[in-house]
Amino acid sequence: LRNRVVAYMEEGEKIWNTNIPVIVLRLADLTKSQYALTDLEEKDNEKTKRRGQKPG
């Protein structure tokens, strides 16, 4: 992945294939802005953002 895809990515490009596990994308040294998050990842991010906020 690192040699065949990341090497040819330009500024602002993103990998949209959500079938690739996130751990594999992270091991290929991709940042979160370089790949699409799955629905589960997005839900986890929402939960961590809301933690600590008081309802009201």
Contacts in CASP RR format, 6 or more apart in sequence:
PFRMAT RR
TARGET T0000
AUTHOR 0000-0000-0000
METHOD contacts of the structure
MODEL  1
LRNRVVAYMEEGEKIWNTNIPVIVLRLADLTKSQYALTDLEEKDNEKTKR
RGQKPG
1 20 0 8 1.000
1 24 0 8 1.000
1 25 0 8 1.000
1 28 0 8 1.000
2 28 0 8 1.000
2 29 0 8 1.000
5 15 0 8 1.000
5 28 0 8 1.000
6 28 0 8 1.000
6 29 0 8 1.000
6 30 0 8 1.000
6 34 0 8 1.000
9 15 0 8 1.000
9 34 0 8 1.000
12 33 0 8 1.000
12 34 0 8 1.000
13 34 0 8 1.000
14 33 0 8 1.000
14 34 0 8 1.000
14 35 0 8 1.000
14 36 0 8 1.000
15 25 0 8 1.000
15 30 0 8 1.000
15 34 0 8 1.000
15 35 0 8 1.000
15 36 0 8 1.000
16 35 0 8 1.000
16 36 0 8 1.000
17 36 0 8 1.000
18 36 0 8 1.000
18 37 0 8 1.000
18 38 0 8 1.000
20 35 0 8 1.000
22 35 0 8 1.000
22 37 0 8 1.000
22 38 0 8 1.000
22 41 0 8 1.000
25 34 0 8 1.000
25 35 0 8 1.000
37 45 0 8 1.000
END
